[in-house]
Amino acid sequence: MNPVLLIAAIIITVLVFFWLVRVVRATLGLAITIAVIVLALQLLLGVAPGEVWQQVLGVWNWILDWFR
């Protein structure tokens, strides 16, 4: 096996691994933020998670209708 090819493969593997770790960290951070917002809405205003979801769907439908 060519040593240059092996070193290049190791470098690419390390870069992909660190990129994947960054993506997972960002995803978890966003998920936690959304969960805290929904929990705050539920506790402070009595808004159920289903009601929030219906509003999100309504916004997406409004955006899609705007582009049609």
Secondary structure, DSSP 8 states (H G I E B T S, - for coil): --HHHHHHHHHHHHHHHHHHHHHHHHHHHHHHHHHHHHHHIIIII---HHHHHHHHHHHHHHHHHHH-
